[in-house]
């Protein structure tokens, strides 16, 4: 699971627990201006193929964590429970997408949309 916080004009994505080991990442920092879209999408995490695994772990139906390459995009995954999955589309970053599990997708999306909106005003 990932904990999201915002500090100034950056969103921080803190990978929790053993997921740090499985994903080979503990934290991502993304400028709010580089987040194009954020949405809840449990269907993306239900499939068995998430791309070519570059670094990380993939146990279909159990855990997808790490860096994957699919359709010309680099995607960071950290998902156990597809029902709590959100997807962030990014610009000007190594990752084109983040597909992450959060405790409350509705709250996470609201926080990011609010912070993104306030930086673009």
Secondary structure, DSSP 8 states (H G I E B T S, - for coil): -EEEEEETTEEEEEE-TTHHHHHT-SEEEEEGGGEEEEEE-HHHHHSS---EEEEEEEETTTEEEEEEEETTEEEEEEES-GGGEEEEEESSSS-SEEEEE-S-HHHHHHHHHHHHHHHH-
